[in-house]
Amino acid sequence: MTHTYNITGMTCGGCKASVEKYLGNVDNVTNVSVNLEKAEAEVTMSSHVATEVLKKTLPEKYTLSEKENQNVSQITSESMDEIGQKSKLQQLQPLLLILFYIATASILLHYKSWDGNAVMLDFMGLFFIVFSFFKMLDLKNFPESFRMYDPLAKRVSIYGWIYPFIETALGLMFLMRFEIEIALIATLIVLSITTVGVTKTLLDKKSIRCACLGTALKLPMTEATFIENAIMIVMAIIMLTQII
């Protein structure tokens, strides 16, 4: 994959050579081409390297920033090529299977003494635990993918890093029935923020990878991602109305 970055602080051919040297020494970077006039660097990678890693590699006199719109298409071109010929159902098979197993487990836990509220709480708990697990599999690269569509992660970089841990904490709170009201409110806030970004992406018809299952599974951003969040939001609202 190839990404293009803005580079400020370069004034001469020596600067150009220096930037190419520093970026070229980063693990998984296979080629660096710097355009001094455009103040840009084109970086080719064997596997994705986070922008923060590239920033830290350069001396303080240089400032590196990503060309967001271009990188959205570039970072996902590899995955989009792989899934481009597949139907939506085939693309979303991993997500649908996971939701099916979560729903089945939640129902089976209470089939002898049915309790709709308990089923929903277990579903929400298992949902967060399972989805956070997949994000943890590649925690280093998840924030970069997540910030492509989550509004808060775009503005606060650390949010992308702690998001999987937030999901884990919420999952445990639901399963342990600990401070349910707080967990429900947090769920509404967290998923509403993400849903805003998902909705904007769908309306803009951008082809990007969904980070809902981390980067281990290459899923496209589709209407199913919106529906998945909407289900959790509706459940949280139902449970809150019964508690308050």
The 8 nearest C-alpha neighbors of each residue, nearest first, counted from 0:
[[1, 44, 43, 45, 74, 73, 2, 77],
 [0, 2, 43, 42, 44, 73, 41, 3],
 [3, 1, 42, 41, 70, 73, 43, 4],
 [2, 4, 41, 40, 42, 66, 65, 39],
 [5, 3, 65, 40, 66, 39, 64, 6],
 [4, 6, 39, 64, 63, 38, 65, 40],
 [7, 5, 63, 38, 39, 62, 4, 61],
 [8, 6, 62, 61, 9, 38, 5, 63],
 [7, 9, 61, 60, 10, 62, 6, 14],
 [10, 8, 14, 7, 11, 15, 61, 35],
 [11, 9, 14, 8, 12, 35, 15, 13],
 [12, 10, 14, 13, 9, 15, 35, 16],
 [11, 13, 15, 14, 16, 10, 35, 9],
 [12, 14, 16, 11, 15, 17, 10, 9],
 [15, 13, 17, 9, 11, 12, 16, 18],
 [14, 16, 12, 18, 13, 17, 33, 19],
 [15, 17, 13, 19, 14, 18, 20, 12],
 [16, 18, 14, 20, 19, 15, 13, 21],
 [19, 17, 21, 15, 20, 16, 22, 14],
 [18, 20, 16, 22, 17, 31, 21, 23],
 [19, 21, 17, 23, 18, 22, 16, 24],
 [22, 20, 18, 24, 23, 19, 57, 17],
 [23, 21, 19, 24, 25, 20, 18, 53],
 [22, 24, 20, 21, 25, 19, 28, 31],
 [23, 25, 22, 21, 20, 26, 28, 19],
 [26, 24, 23, 22, 28, 27, 21, 53],
 [25, 27, 28, 24, 48, 23, 29, 44],
 [28, 26, 45, 44, 46, 29, 25, 48],
 [29, 27, 44, 26, 25, 23, 30, 43],
 [28, 30, 44, 43, 27, 45, 23, 31],
 [31, 29, 43, 28, 42, 23, 32, 44],
 [32, 30, 42, 19, 41, 23, 43, 33],
 [31, 33, 41, 40, 42, 19, 34, 30],
 [34, 32, 40, 39, 35, 15, 41, 19],
 [35, 33, 39, 37, 36, 38, 40, 32],
 [34, 36, 38, 37, 33, 15, 39, 9],
 [37, 35, 38, 34, 39, 33, 10, 9],
 [36, 38, 39, 34, 35, 5, 33, 40],
 [39, 37, 35, 6, 36, 34, 5, 7],
 [40, 38, 5, 34, 6, 37, 4, 33],
 [41, 39, 33, 4, 3, 32, 34, 42],
 [40, 42, 3, 32, 31, 2, 33, 4],
 [43, 41, 31, 2, 1, 30, 3, 40],
 [42, 44, 1, 30, 29, 0, 28, 31],
 [45, 43, 28, 46, 29, 0, 27, 1],
 [44, 46, 27, 28, 29, 0, 47, 43],
 [47, 45, 44, 27, 48, 0, 28, 43],
 [46, 48, 44, 49, 45, 0, 140, 27],
 [47, 49, 50, 46, 52, 27, 44, 53],
 [50, 48, 52, 51, 143, 47, 140, 53],
 [49, 51, 53, 52, 54, 48, 65, 64],
 [52, 50, 54, 49, 53, 55, 48, 56],
 [53, 51, 55, 50, 49, 54, 56, 48],
 [52, 54, 56, 50, 51, 55, 22, 57],
 [55, 53, 51, 56, 52, 63, 57, 50],
 [54, 56, 52, 53, 57, 51, 58, 59],
 [55, 57, 53, 54, 21, 52, 22, 58],
 [56, 58, 55, 54, 21, 61, 59, 53],
 [59, 57, 60, 61, 56, 55, 62, 54],
 [58, 60, 61, 57, 62, 55, 54, 8],
 [61, 59, 58, 8, 62, 57, 7, 9],
 [62, 60, 8, 59, 7, 58, 57, 63],
 [63, 61, 7, 6, 8, 64, 60, 54],
 [62, 64, 6, 54, 5, 4, 61, 7],
 [65, 63, 5, 4, 6, 66, 62, 50],
 [64, 66, 4, 67, 5, 3, 63, 50],
 [65, 67, 4, 69, 68, 70, 3, 5],
 [66, 68, 70, 65, 69, 71, 147, 64],
 [69, 67, 71, 70, 66, 72, 65, 73],
 [68, 70, 71, 67, 72, 66, 73, 3],
 [69, 71, 73, 67, 72, 68, 74, 2],
 [72, 70, 68, 69, 74, 73, 67, 75],
 [71, 73, 70, 75, 69, 74, 76, 207],
 [74, 72, 70, 76, 75, 71, 69, 2],
 [75, 73, 70, 71, 72, 76, 0, 77],
 [74, 76, 78, 73, 72, 77, 207, 79],
 [75, 77, 79, 73, 78, 74, 72, 80],
 [76, 78, 80, 75, 79, 81, 0, 74],
 [79, 77, 81, 75, 80, 76, 217, 82],
 [78, 80, 76, 82, 81, 83, 77, 75],
 [81, 79, 83, 77, 78, 82, 76, 84],
 [80, 82, 78, 79, 83, 77, 84, 85],
 [83, 81, 79, 85, 84, 80, 78, 90],
 [82, 84, 80, 79, 85, 81, 86, 78],
 [85, 83, 82, 86, 81, 80, 79, 90],
 [86, 84, 82, 83, 89, 90, 87, 88],
 [85, 87, 89, 88, 90, 84, 83, 82],
 [88, 86, 90, 89, 91, 85, 221, 92],
 [87, 89, 91, 86, 90, 92, 85, 95],
 [90, 88, 92, 86, 87, 91, 85, 93],
 [91, 89, 87, 88, 92, 85, 86, 218],
 [90, 92, 88, 94, 89, 93, 87, 95],
 [91, 93, 95, 89, 94, 90, 96, 88],
 [94, 92, 96, 95, 91, 97, 90, 216],
 [95, 93, 97, 91, 96, 92, 98, 212],
 [94, 96, 98, 92, 97, 93, 99, 91],
 [97, 95, 99, 93, 94, 98, 92, 100],
 [96, 98, 94, 100, 99, 95, 101, 93],
 [97, 99, 101, 95, 96, 100, 102, 94],
 [100, 98, 96, 102, 97, 101, 103, 95],
 [101, 99, 103, 97, 102, 98, 104, 96],
 [100, 102, 98, 104, 103, 99, 97, 105],
 [101, 103, 105, 99, 100, 104, 122, 98],
 [104, 102, 100, 106, 105, 101, 99, 107],
 [105, 103, 107, 101, 106, 102, 100, 108],
 [104, 106, 102, 118, 122, 108, 103, 121],
 [107, 105, 103, 108, 104, 109, 110, 118],
 [108, 106, 110, 104, 109, 105, 103, 111],
 [107, 109, 105, 106, 110, 104, 118, 111],
 [110, 108, 113, 107, 112, 111, 106, 114],
 [109, 111, 107, 113, 112, 106, 108, 114],
 [112, 110, 109, 113, 108, 107, 114, 106],
 [113, 111, 109, 110, 114, 108, 115, 107],
 [112, 114, 109, 110, 111, 115, 118, 117],
 [115, 113, 117, 116, 118, 112, 109, 110],
 [114, 116, 118, 117, 119, 113, 109, 120],
 [115, 117, 119, 118, 114, 120, 238, 121],
 [116, 118, 120, 114, 119, 115, 121, 109],
 [119, 117, 115, 121, 105, 116, 120, 106],
 [118, 120, 122, 116, 117, 121, 123, 115],
 [119, 121, 117, 123, 122, 118, 173, 124],
 [120, 122, 124, 118, 123, 119, 105, 174],
 [123, 121, 119, 125, 105, 120, 124, 126],
 [124, 122, 126, 120, 121, 125, 119, 127],
 [123, 125, 170, 173, 121, 174, 126, 127],
 [124, 126, 128, 122, 127, 123, 129, 121],
 [127, 125, 123, 124, 129, 128, 122, 130],
 [126, 128, 170, 166, 130, 124, 125, 129],
 [129, 127, 125, 170, 167, 131, 126, 130],
 [130, 128, 132, 126, 131, 127, 125, 133],
 [129, 131, 127, 132, 133, 128, 212, 126],
 [130, 132, 163, 134, 128, 133, 129, 166],
 [133, 131, 135, 129, 130, 134, 128, 136],
 [134, 132, 212, 136, 213, 135, 130, 131],
 [133, 135, 213, 131, 136, 132, 212, 138],
 [134, 136, 138, 132, 137, 133, 131, 163],
 [137, 135, 133, 134, 138, 132, 215, 213],
 [138, 136, 135, 139, 140, 134, 141, 214],
 [137, 139, 135, 141, 140, 134, 136, 142],
 [140, 138, 137, 141, 142, 49, 160, 143],
 [139, 141, 138, 143, 142, 137, 49, 144],
 [140, 142, 138, 144, 143, 213, 139, 145],
 [143, 141, 159, 145, 144, 160, 140, 146],
 [142, 144, 141, 146, 145, 140, 49, 147],
 [145, 143, 141, 142, 147, 146, 210, 140],
 [146, 144, 142, 147, 210, 143, 141, 149],
 [147, 145, 152, 153, 149, 148, 143, 144],
 [146, 148, 145, 144, 149, 71, 143, 153],
 [147, 149, 196, 146, 145, 197, 150, 200],
 [148, 150, 196, 193, 146, 152, 151, 145],
 [151, 149, 153, 152, 196, 148, 154, 192],
 [150, 152, 154, 153, 149, 155, 158, 192],
 [153, 151, 146, 155, 159, 158, 149, 156],
 [154, 152, 146, 150, 151, 155, 149, 156],
 [153, 155, 151, 152, 156, 150, 146, 158],
 [156, 154, 152, 157, 158, 151, 153, 159],
 [155, 157, 158, 152, 159, 154, 153, 160],
 [156, 158, 160, 159, 155, 161, 152, 142],
 [159, 157, 161, 152, 160, 156, 155, 162],
 [160, 158, 142, 152, 162, 157, 161, 156],
 [159, 161, 157, 158, 142, 162, 163, 156],
 [160, 162, 158, 164, 159, 163, 165, 157],
 [161, 163, 165, 159, 164, 160, 158, 166],
 [164, 162, 131, 166, 165, 161, 134, 167],
 [165, 163, 167, 161, 166, 162, 168, 131],
 [164, 166, 162, 168, 163, 167, 169, 161],
 [167, 165, 127, 163, 169, 164, 168, 131],
 [168, 166, 164, 170, 128, 165, 169, 131],
 [167, 169, 165, 171, 170, 166, 164, 172],
 [170, 168, 172, 166, 171, 167, 182, 165],
 [171, 169, 124, 127, 167, 128, 173, 168],
 [170, 172, 174, 168, 169, 173, 175, 167],
 [171, 173, 177, 169, 175, 170, 174, 176],
 [174, 172, 124, 176, 170, 171, 175, 120],
 [173, 175, 171, 124, 176, 172, 121, 170],
 [174, 176, 172, 177, 173, 171, 170, 124],
 [177, 175, 173, 174, 172, 179, 178, 120],
 [176, 178, 172, 175, 179, 173, 174, 171],
 [179, 177, 181, 180, 182, 176, 172, 173],
 [178, 180, 182, 177, 181, 176, 183, 173],
 [179, 181, 183, 182, 178, 184, 239, 242],
 [182, 180, 184, 183, 179, 178, 185, 186],
 [181, 183, 179, 185, 180, 184, 169, 186],
 [184, 182, 186, 180, 235, 185, 181, 179],
 [183, 185, 187, 181, 186, 182, 180, 188],
 [186, 184, 182, 188, 183, 187, 189, 181],
 [187, 185, 183, 189, 184, 188, 190, 182],
 [186, 188, 184, 185, 190, 189, 191, 232],
 [189, 187, 185, 191, 186, 190, 192, 184],
 [188, 190, 186, 192, 191, 187, 185, 193],
 [189, 191, 193, 192, 187, 188, 186, 194],
 [190, 192, 194, 188, 193, 189, 187, 195],
 [193, 191, 195, 190, 189, 194, 188, 150],
 [192, 194, 190, 149, 196, 195, 191, 197],
 [195, 193, 197, 191, 196, 192, 190, 198],
 [196, 194, 198, 192, 193, 197, 191, 199],
 [197, 195, 149, 148, 199, 193, 194, 198],
 [196, 198, 194, 200, 199, 195, 148, 193],
 [199, 197, 201, 195, 200, 196, 194, 202],
 [200, 198, 202, 196, 201, 197, 203, 195],
 [199, 201, 197, 203, 198, 202, 205, 204],
 [200, 202, 204, 198, 203, 199, 197, 205],
 [203, 201, 199, 204, 200, 198, 205, 197],
 [202, 204, 200, 201, 205, 199, 198, 206],
 [205, 203, 201, 202, 200, 206, 199, 207],
 [204, 206, 203, 200, 207, 201, 202, 72],
 [207, 205, 204, 220, 208, 72, 219, 79],
 [208, 206, 75, 220, 219, 205, 209, 71],
 [207, 209, 219, 220, 218, 75, 210, 217],
 [208, 210, 220, 219, 218, 211, 207, 212],
 [209, 211, 213, 212, 145, 144, 214, 208],
 [212, 210, 213, 209, 130, 134, 224, 145],
 [213, 211, 133, 210, 130, 134, 216, 214],
 [212, 214, 134, 210, 133, 211, 215, 141],
 [213, 215, 216, 141, 210, 217, 137, 212],
 [214, 216, 213, 217, 137, 133, 136, 212],
 [217, 215, 214, 218, 212, 213, 93, 133],
 [218, 216, 214, 78, 215, 208, 219, 209],
 [217, 219, 209, 208, 216, 90, 220, 91],
 [220, 218, 208, 209, 221, 207, 217, 206],
 [219, 221, 209, 208, 207, 224, 218, 206],
 [222, 220, 223, 224, 219, 201, 225, 209],
 [221, 223, 225, 224, 226, 220, 201, 198],
 [224, 222, 226, 221, 225, 227, 91, 220],
 [225, 223, 227, 222, 226, 221, 220, 228],
 [224, 226, 222, 223, 228, 227, 229, 194],
 [225, 227, 229, 223, 224, 228, 230, 222],
 [228, 226, 224, 230, 225, 229, 223, 231],
 [229, 227, 231, 225, 226, 230, 232, 190],
 [228, 230, 226, 232, 231, 227, 233, 225],
 [231, 229, 233, 227, 228, 232, 226, 234],
 [230, 232, 234, 228, 229, 233, 235, 227],
 [231, 233, 229, 235, 234, 230, 187, 228],
 [234, 232, 236, 230, 235, 231, 229, 237],
 [235, 233, 231, 237, 232, 236, 238, 230],
 [234, 236, 232, 238, 183, 233, 237, 239],
 [237, 235, 239, 233, 234, 238, 240, 232],
 [238, 236, 234, 240, 235, 239, 233, 241],
 [237, 239, 235, 241, 236, 240, 234, 242],
 [240, 238, 242, 236, 241, 237, 243, 235],
 [239, 241, 237, 243, 238, 242, 236, 235],
 [242, 240, 238, 239, 243, 237, 236, 116],
 [241, 243, 239, 240, 238, 180, 237, 179],
 [242, 240, 241, 239, 180, 238, 237, 236]]
